[in-house]
Amino acid sequence: MNTVMVQFFQSLDNYGTGMMGLVTLDRLQRALGEPITVECDFFASTDMTEIQDELGVGEDRIKLKRYVRTGTYTMKDKLKKLVHHARAGDVRGRDMVIVLGGDDLSEYYSRDVWKTLVKLRLWASHAPIVLLGQTAGPFNLKRNRLATKALFPKFHMFPRDEWCTQYLHGEFGLRSSVIQSADLAFSDLPRQHDKAIEREVLTRYGLAPDGYVTLVASAMQKTGYYTKDEVAYLDNWRVIAETLLRSDAMAGRKICLFAHTFTDWYGHEPDYVDKLLALIDPALRDRVVPVRERVLQTRARFILGNGLLTITGRMHPAISTFQMGKPAISLSYSKKYEGIIGTMLGRSDLIIEANDPALWANGDIGRLALERVDYVMANQDRLRAEIRGAVDRQKAIIDDTFDRLRKIIKG
């Protein structure tokens, strides 16, 4: 039985990260064609039975373990702590270490990417290191740039978008170790073909296929993206919701306010659902469906993918919507949107560059989003056909990725 360590699959509290983790475990086990043991850096609070249930298989196929670092150190012992965590004993006995994407190897979230790369380089002496479905960079800090150029050749790097691949090729001369992949969430989830789950969750919330538009107001606003003005941020979303509900195209349809991440670690989006719902005209609220509970990954995808379209400040709600053949309008705050949705999927026409406080202050975001809605409504059939074809191409790339992982792990 192969034993694989997976880093950055810590919980199901972020639907996007959780989807990538579930796909990785499911696809790797099926590619190998035999049971596997998977050791993940789950949070202490993570309920591993939820993950097993979302995988839809028992421990006879995928046995989950929690990776726990040994040793305790104070913040003053940073170097000692780094060396300890990088020791070979942490990976000895594993057949592969997978560092799961999205963009943890990016200065959008950490200024010290080099520390992770140093640790992984030391681990690479004892197990293959796979950077899977990643968006790495852009790197502006010298320490991160030096670490990238020196250490990436020791890893198997699978970028999830062509921008990242070309960036690593052109900026750092990395070629043989960098193989184009795709965002893992374009793959079917392990339980996505369970129609009983789909019927249950849509019935629970009174949603009918194509009978609603989903809005995802992102908690990334709290971390400094889009605008620091929460009032302006929520007011733009209110305008979008109310304008849609009053439009002829939405006659008889609903708005679904959807929380995509939970806990302070990822951003607690139920708070945004509650605040936005309170701002919407009371006369319209009977057509607003708040989904603030954790419904987990399979049900989240069914809600996102059965709507008429999605408008979102998180990228993975867009990916889930696209994955089920529907259009999604993305309010972008980083290069990953253009790389994954624009270039890989060919849907730059559905991206709004929204990381500009002025656009939120003057109400332009609401106007731009509603213009894109009109465009989607007028081109539904064409967009859906094009999206289905583009998603099929992403799935084929992912198939190739896991075939390559099988070959790596088998040596």
C-alpha positions as CSV (number, residue, x, y, z in Angstrom):
1,M,0.0,0.0,0.0
2,N,1.4,3.4,-1.0
3,T,1.6,6.1,1.6
4,V,1.2,9.7,0.4
5,M,1.6,12.9,2.4
6,V,-0.6,15.8,1.3
7,Q,0.1,19.4,2.4
8,F,-2.4,22.2,2.5
9,F,-5.5,20.0,2.6
10,Q,-6.4,21.1,6.1
11,S,-10.2,21.1,6.3
12,L,-13.5,21.3,4.3
13,D,-14.1,24.9,5.6
14,N,-13.1,26.3,2.2
15,Y,-15.1,24.6,-0.5
16,G,-12.5,25.3,-3.1
17,T,-9.5,24.0,-1.2
18,G,-11.7,21.1,0.0
19,M,-12.7,20.2,-3.6
20,M,-9.1,20.1,-4.7
21,G,-8.2,17.9,-1.8
22,L,-11.0,15.5,-2.4
23,V,-10.2,15.3,-6.1
24,T,-6.6,14.6,-5.4
25,L,-7.2,11.7,-3.0
26,D,-9.9,10.2,-5.2
27,R,-8.1,10.5,-8.5
28,L,-4.8,9.3,-7.1
29,Q,-6.3,6.2,-5.6
30,R,-8.1,5.4,-8.8
31,A,-5.0,6.1,-10.9
32,L,-3.0,3.7,-8.8
33,G,-5.7,1.1,-8.8
34,E,-5.1,0.0,-5.2
35,P,-5.7,1.2,-1.7
36,I,-3.6,4.1,-0.4
37,T,-2.9,5.7,3.0
38,V,-3.0,9.5,2.9
39,E,-1.5,11.6,5.6
40,C,-2.8,15.2,5.5
41,D,-2.1,18.3,7.6
42,F,-5.6,18.5,8.9
43,F,-6.5,21.1,11.5
44,A,-7.1,19.6,15.0
45,S,-10.7,20.7,14.6
46,T,-11.2,18.9,11.2
47,D,-13.7,16.1,11.3
48,M,-12.1,13.3,9.2
49,T,-15.4,11.4,9.0
50,E,-16.8,14.3,6.9
51,I,-13.9,13.9,4.5
52,Q,-14.4,10.2,4.3
53,D,-18.1,10.7,3.6
54,E,-17.4,13.2,0.9
55,L,-15.0,10.7,-0.7
56,G,-17.7,8.1,-0.7
57,V,-15.3,5.3,0.0
58,G,-14.2,3.4,3.2
59,E,-10.8,3.0,4.7
60,D,-10.3,-0.1,2.7
61,R,-9.7,2.2,-0.3
62,I,-8.4,5.5,1.2
63,K,-7.1,5.4,4.8
64,L,-6.9,8.9,6.2
65,K,-4.3,10.0,8.8
66,R,-3.5,13.3,10.4
67,Y,0.0,14.6,9.9
68,V,1.3,16.0,13.2
69,R,4.6,17.8,13.5
70,T,6.7,16.9,16.5
71,G,8.5,19.3,18.8
72,T,7.5,22.7,20.2
73,Y,9.4,26.0,19.7
74,T,9.0,29.6,20.6
75,M,8.8,32.3,17.9
76,K,12.4,33.2,18.7
77,D,13.5,29.7,17.5
78,K,12.4,30.3,13.9
79,L,15.5,28.9,12.3
80,K,15.6,25.9,14.6
81,K,11.9,25.3,14.0
82,L,12.4,25.5,10.2
83,V,15.2,23.0,10.3
84,H,13.3,20.6,12.6
85,H,10.2,20.6,10.4
86,A,12.4,20.0,7.4
87,R,14.2,17.0,8.8
88,A,14.0,13.8,6.7
89,G,12.2,11.9,9.4
90,D,9.0,13.9,8.6
91,V,8.7,12.2,5.2
92,R,10.6,9.0,5.7
93,G,8.4,6.0,4.7
94,R,6.2,8.1,2.4
95,D,6.1,7.3,-1.3
96,M,5.2,10.9,-2.4
97,V,4.6,14.3,-0.9
98,I,1.9,16.4,-2.7
99,V,1.8,20.1,-2.0
100,L,-1.7,21.0,-3.0
101,G,-2.6,24.1,-5.0
102,G,-4.1,26.8,-5.3
103,D,-1.8,29.7,-4.5
104,D,-0.1,29.0,-1.2
105,L,3.2,29.4,-3.0
106,S,2.3,33.0,-3.8
107,E,3.1,36.4,-2.3
108,Y,-0.6,37.1,-2.3
109,Y,-0.8,35.0,0.9
110,S,2.8,34.8,2.2
111,R,5.9,36.8,2.0
112,D,8.0,33.9,3.1
113,V,7.4,31.3,0.3
114,W,11.2,30.5,0.5
115,K,10.7,28.8,3.9
116,T,8.3,26.3,2.4
117,L,10.6,25.7,-0.6
118,V,13.6,25.1,1.7
119,K,11.7,22.5,3.7
120,L,10.5,20.8,0.6
121,R,14.0,20.7,-0.9
122,L,15.2,18.8,2.2
123,W,12.3,16.5,2.0
124,A,13.0,15.9,-1.7
125,S,16.1,13.8,-0.8
126,H,13.7,11.1,0.6
127,A,10.5,11.3,-1.4
128,P,9.3,12.8,-4.7
129,I,7.8,16.3,-4.1
130,V,4.8,17.2,-6.3
131,L,3.5,20.7,-6.4
132,L,0.1,19.9,-7.7
133,G,-2.4,22.3,-9.3
134,Q,-0.4,25.4,-8.2
135,T,-0.3,29.0,-9.1
136,A,3.2,30.0,-8.1
137,G,4.2,33.7,-8.1
138,P,4.4,36.4,-9.1
139,F,7.5,36.8,-6.8
140,N,8.8,40.2,-6.2
141,L,10.9,39.6,-3.1
142,K,14.5,38.7,-3.8
143,R,14.6,35.8,-1.3
144,N,11.5,34.2,-2.9
145,R,12.9,34.6,-6.4
146,L,16.3,33.1,-5.5
147,A,14.6,30.1,-3.8
148,T,12.3,29.6,-6.8
149,K,15.2,29.5,-9.3
150,A,17.4,27.3,-7.2
151,L,14.9,24.8,-5.6
152,F,12.1,24.3,-8.1
153,P,14.2,22.0,-10.4
154,K,14.1,19.5,-7.5
155,F,10.3,19.2,-7.6
156,H,7.6,18.0,-10.0
157,M,5.7,21.2,-10.7
158,F,2.2,21.0,-12.2
159,P,0.9,24.6,-12.7
160,R,-2.9,25.0,-12.9
161,D,-2.7,27.8,-15.6
162,E,-0.7,28.7,-18.6
163,W,0.2,32.1,-17.1
164,C,2.1,30.4,-14.3
165,T,3.8,27.9,-16.6
166,Q,5.0,30.7,-18.9
167,Y,6.1,32.8,-15.9
168,L,8.2,29.9,-14.5
169,H,9.6,29.2,-18.0
170,G,10.4,32.7,-18.9
171,E,11.3,34.3,-15.6
172,F,13.3,31.4,-14.1
173,G,14.2,29.2,-17.0
174,L,12.3,26.3,-15.4
175,R,11.2,23.8,-18.1
176,S,11.8,20.1,-17.6
177,S,10.4,20.2,-14.0
178,V,7.3,22.2,-15.0
179,I,4.4,20.3,-16.6
180,Q,1.1,22.1,-17.5
181,S,-1.9,20.9,-15.5
182,A,-5.3,22.5,-14.7
183,D,-7.2,23.6,-11.6
184,L,-8.1,20.3,-9.9
185,A,-11.6,21.5,-9.1
186,F,-12.5,21.2,-12.8
187,S,-12.6,17.4,-12.2
188,D,-15.8,15.7,-11.0
189,L,-16.1,15.4,-7.3
190,P,-16.1,11.8,-5.9
191,R,-19.9,11.9,-5.2
192,Q,-20.9,14.3,-8.0
193,H,-22.9,11.6,-9.8
194,D,-25.1,10.9,-6.8
195,K,-28.5,12.3,-8.0
196,A,-30.1,11.7,-4.6
197,I,-27.8,14.2,-3.0
198,E,-28.5,16.7,-5.8
199,R,-32.3,16.4,-5.4
200,E,-32.0,16.6,-1.6
201,V,-30.0,19.8,-1.4
202,L,-32.1,21.6,-4.0
203,T,-35.3,20.6,-2.4
204,R,-34.0,21.6,1.0
205,Y,-33.5,25.2,-0.1
206,G,-36.4,25.4,-2.6
207,L,-34.2,25.8,-5.6
208,A,-35.0,24.6,-9.1
209,P,-32.5,24.1,-12.0
210,D,-32.1,27.5,-13.8
211,G,-34.5,29.0,-11.4
212,Y,-32.0,31.3,-9.5
213,V,-28.8,33.3,-9.7
214,T,-26.1,32.7,-7.1
215,L,-24.2,35.5,-5.5
216,V,-21.0,34.9,-3.5
217,A,-19.9,38.0,-1.6
218,S,-16.3,37.2,-0.7
219,A,-14.7,37.6,2.7
220,M,-11.5,38.5,0.9
221,Q,-12.7,42.0,1.4
222,K,-11.8,41.7,5.1
223,T,-8.2,40.9,4.2
224,G,-7.7,44.0,2.1
225,Y,-8.9,43.1,-1.4
226,Y,-11.5,45.0,-3.4
227,T,-12.0,47.9,-0.9
228,K,-11.6,48.5,2.8
229,D,-15.0,50.1,2.9
230,E,-17.4,47.3,3.8
231,V,-20.4,49.5,3.5
232,A,-19.6,50.3,-0.2
233,Y,-18.7,46.7,-0.8
234,L,-22.0,45.3,0.5
235,D,-24.0,48.2,-1.2
236,N,-22.7,47.1,-4.6
237,W,-23.8,43.6,-3.9
238,R,-27.2,44.9,-2.8
239,V,-27.6,46.8,-6.0
240,I,-26.8,43.7,-8.0
241,A,-29.3,41.6,-6.1
242,E,-32.2,44.1,-6.2
243,T,-31.7,45.0,-9.8
244,L,-31.8,41.4,-10.8
245,L,-34.8,40.6,-8.7
246,R,-36.7,43.5,-10.4
247,S,-35.7,42.5,-13.9
248,D,-38.0,40.9,-16.4
249,A,-35.4,38.1,-17.1
250,M,-35.6,37.1,-13.4
251,A,-39.4,37.0,-13.3
252,G,-40.3,33.9,-11.1
253,R,-36.6,33.3,-10.3
254,K,-34.7,33.7,-7.0
255,I,-31.4,35.0,-5.7
256,C,-29.3,32.5,-3.7
257,L,-26.8,34.2,-1.3
258,F,-24.1,31.6,-0.8
259,A,-21.3,31.3,1.8
260,H,-18.3,29.6,0.3
261,T,-15.7,29.7,3.2
262,F,-16.0,29.4,6.9
263,T,-14.0,30.1,10.1
264,D,-11.7,33.1,10.5
265,W,-8.8,31.2,8.9
266,Y,-10.5,31.3,5.4
267,G,-12.9,34.1,6.0
268,H,-16.3,33.6,7.6
269,E,-18.7,34.3,4.8
270,P,-22.0,33.5,6.6
271,D,-21.5,37.0,8.1
272,Y,-21.7,38.5,4.6
273,V,-24.8,36.5,3.8
274,D,-26.5,37.8,6.9
275,K,-25.4,41.5,6.3
276,L,-26.4,41.5,2.7
277,L,-29.7,39.9,3.3
278,A,-30.5,42.6,5.9
279,L,-29.8,45.3,3.3
280,I,-32.1,43.9,0.5
281,D,-35.5,45.5,0.1
282,P,-37.9,43.6,2.5
283,A,-40.4,43.5,-0.4
284,L,-38.0,41.3,-2.3
285,R,-36.7,39.1,0.4
286,D,-39.2,36.3,-0.2
287,R,-37.2,35.5,-3.4
288,V,-33.9,35.5,-1.6
289,V,-32.5,32.2,-0.4
290,P,-29.6,32.4,2.1
291,V,-27.3,29.4,2.3
292,R,-25.1,30.2,5.2
293,E,-24.6,26.7,6.6
294,R,-21.7,24.4,5.8
295,V,-23.3,22.0,3.2
296,L,-19.9,20.6,2.3
297,Q,-18.4,20.2,-1.1
298,T,-20.8,17.9,-3.1
299,R,-23.8,19.9,-2.1
300,A,-22.0,23.2,-2.7
301,R,-21.3,22.2,-6.2
302,F,-24.9,21.1,-6.9
303,I,-26.1,24.5,-5.7
304,L,-23.6,26.5,-7.7
305,G,-24.0,24.4,-10.8
306,N,-27.8,24.3,-11.0
307,G,-28.3,28.0,-11.1
308,L,-28.8,30.1,-14.1
309,L,-25.4,31.8,-13.5
310,T,-23.1,32.8,-10.6
311,I,-21.6,36.2,-9.7
312,T,-18.7,35.7,-7.3
313,G,-15.8,37.3,-5.5
314,R,-14.3,33.8,-4.9
315,M,-12.7,31.9,-7.8
316,H,-13.8,28.4,-7.0
317,P,-17.5,29.1,-7.0
318,A,-16.9,30.2,-10.6
319,I,-15.0,27.0,-11.3
320,S,-17.8,24.8,-9.8
321,T,-20.4,26.7,-11.9
322,F,-18.3,26.3,-15.0
323,Q,-17.6,22.7,-14.2
324,M,-21.4,22.0,-14.4
325,G,-21.7,23.8,-17.7
326,K,-23.0,27.2,-16.5
327,P,-21.6,30.7,-16.9
328,A,-20.0,32.5,-13.9
329,I,-19.1,36.2,-13.6
330,S,-15.9,36.7,-11.6
331,L,-14.9,39.8,-9.6
332,S,-11.1,39.3,-9.9
333,Y,-8.5,40.4,-7.3
334,S,-5.4,38.5,-8.6
335,K,-3.7,37.1,-11.7
336,K,-5.0,33.6,-11.1
337,Y,-8.4,34.6,-12.5
338,E,-7.0,35.6,-15.9
339,G,-4.7,32.6,-15.9
340,I,-7.3,29.9,-14.9
341,I,-10.6,31.3,-16.1
342,G,-9.4,33.7,-18.9
343,T,-6.6,31.7,-20.5
344,M,-7.3,28.0,-19.6
345,L,-11.1,28.3,-20.0
346,G,-11.2,31.1,-22.6
347,R,-13.6,33.2,-20.6
348,S,-11.9,36.5,-20.2
349,D,-15.3,38.0,-21.2
350,L,-16.7,36.9,-17.8
351,I,-14.0,38.5,-15.7
352,I,-14.2,41.9,-14.1
353,E,-11.0,43.4,-12.7
354,A,-12.4,44.4,-9.3
355,N,-9.5,45.0,-7.0
356,D,-9.8,48.8,-7.2
357,P,-11.5,50.7,-4.3
358,A,-12.7,53.4,-6.6
359,L,-14.9,51.0,-8.5
360,W,-16.7,50.1,-5.3
361,A,-16.9,53.7,-4.1
362,N,-18.6,55.0,-7.3
363,G,-20.8,52.0,-7.9
364,D,-19.2,50.9,-11.1
365,I,-18.8,47.3,-9.9
366,G,-22.6,47.0,-9.7
367,R,-23.0,48.5,-13.1
368,L,-20.2,46.3,-14.7
369,A,-21.6,43.1,-13.1
370,L,-25.1,43.8,-14.4
371,E,-23.8,44.5,-17.9
372,R,-22.1,41.1,-17.9
373,V,-25.4,39.6,-16.7
374,D,-27.2,41.1,-19.7
375,Y,-24.4,39.6,-21.9
376,V,-24.8,36.2,-20.4
377,M,-28.6,36.2,-20.7
378,A,-28.4,37.1,-24.4
379,N,-25.9,34.4,-25.1
380,Q,-26.9,31.5,-22.8
381,D,-26.9,28.7,-25.4
382,R,-23.6,29.6,-27.0
383,L,-21.8,30.2,-23.7
384,R,-23.0,26.9,-22.2
385,A,-21.8,25.0,-25.2
386,E,-18.4,26.7,-25.2
387,I,-18.0,26.2,-21.5
388,R,-18.8,22.5,-21.7
389,G,-16.1,22.0,-24.3
390,A,-13.6,24.0,-22.4
391,V,-14.2,22.1,-19.2
392,D,-13.8,18.8,-21.1
393,R,-10.4,20.0,-22.1
394,Q,-9.5,20.8,-18.5
395,K,-10.6,17.3,-17.5
396,A,-8.4,15.7,-20.1
397,I,-5.4,17.7,-18.8
398,I,-6.2,16.5,-15.3
399,D,-6.4,12.9,-16.5
400,D,-2.9,13.3,-17.9
401,T,-1.7,14.8,-14.7
402,F,-2.8,11.8,-12.6
403,D,-1.3,9.4,-15.1
404,R,2.0,11.2,-14.6
405,L,1.6,11.0,-10.8
406,R,1.0,7.3,-11.1
407,K,4.3,6.9,-13.0
408,I,6.2,9.1,-10.5
409,I,5.0,7.1,-7.5
410,K,5.7,3.8,-9.2
411,G,9.2,4.9,-10.0
